Amino acid sequence: MSKEASYKNYRIKSQPIHVLDSQQWLSDITIFWETGSALAVRHFTPEGVYQTETDADVHGIAYAERVIDGKVVGQSLSDSR
């Protein structure tokens, strides 16, 4: 299951990944935004595992929002704009 969210002028898509042979999930996030007439895309896989798919969605989307706000050290959208 995937979940989408809008934040500021960005679209966030969360597609959690089920860890094989476990009951754990990884966050897998894609951020989309428009740059003039083009669509820009950045993909992120934050560290951490979660017990449920919903938790992976919630934490992944929150991570994407922090990236958009420039609050994640070493991760930025500005170099892609």
C-alpha positions as CSV (number, residue, x, y, z in Angstrom):
1,M,0.0,0.0,0.0
2,S,1.3,3.5,-0.8
3,K,0.3,6.8,0.7
4,E,0.6,10.3,-0.7
5,A,0.7,13.6,1.0
6,S,1.1,17.2,0.0
7,Y,3.4,19.5,1.9
8,K,4.0,23.1,0.9
9,N,4.5,22.9,-2.9
10,Y,5.6,19.3,-2.9
11,R,4.0,15.9,-3.3
12,I,5.3,13.1,-1.1
13,K,4.8,9.4,-2.0
14,S,5.4,6.8,0.6
15,Q,5.8,3.2,-0.5
16,P,7.0,1.1,2.5
17,I,9.0,-2.0,1.8
18,H,8.3,-5.2,3.7
19,V,11.5,-6.8,5.0
20,L,11.5,-10.4,3.8
21,D,11.0,-13.1,6.4
22,S,10.2,-10.6,9.1
23,Q,7.3,-8.4,10.3
24,Q,9.3,-5.2,9.8
25,W,9.0,-2.4,7.3
26,L,11.4,0.2,5.8
27,S,10.4,3.7,4.7
28,D,10.7,4.4,1.0
29,I,9.9,8.0,0.1
30,T,9.8,10.0,-3.2
31,I,9.4,13.7,-3.3
32,F,8.0,15.5,-6.4
33,W,7.8,19.2,-7.3
34,E,7.5,21.4,-10.3
35,T,10.4,23.4,-11.7
36,G,9.0,25.6,-14.4
37,S,7.6,23.2,-17.0
38,A,9.4,20.1,-15.6
39,L,8.7,17.7,-12.8
40,A,11.6,17.2,-10.4
41,V,11.9,14.0,-8.3
42,R,14.1,12.9,-5.4
43,H,14.1,9.5,-3.8
44,F,15.0,8.8,-0.1
45,T,15.2,5.6,2.0
46,P,15.6,6.9,5.6
47,E,17.3,4.6,8.2
48,G,15.2,2.6,10.6
49,V,12.8,-0.2,10.6
50,Y,9.2,-0.2,11.8
51,Q,6.8,-2.8,13.1
52,T,3.9,-1.8,10.9
53,E,3.4,-0.5,7.4
54,T,1.5,2.4,8.8
55,D,4.4,3.4,11.1
56,A,6.7,3.3,8.1
57,D,4.3,5.6,6.2
58,V,3.9,8.0,9.1
59,H,7.7,8.2,9.8
60,G,8.6,8.4,6.1
61,I,6.3,11.3,5.4
62,A,7.5,13.1,8.5
63,Y,11.1,12.6,7.3
64,A,10.2,13.9,3.8
65,E,8.7,17.1,5.4
66,R,12.0,17.6,7.4
67,V,14.0,17.2,4.2
68,I,11.8,19.8,2.5
69,D,12.3,22.1,5.4
70,G,16.1,21.6,5.2
71,K,16.2,20.0,8.7
72,V,18.0,16.7,7.7
73,V,21.7,17.0,7.7
74,G,23.2,15.8,4.4
75,Q,19.9,15.6,2.6
76,S,18.6,18.5,0.5
77,L,16.3,19.3,-2.4
78,S,18.1,22.6,-3.2
79,D,20.9,20.9,-5.2
80,S,18.2,19.4,-7.4
81,R,16.3,22.6,-8.1
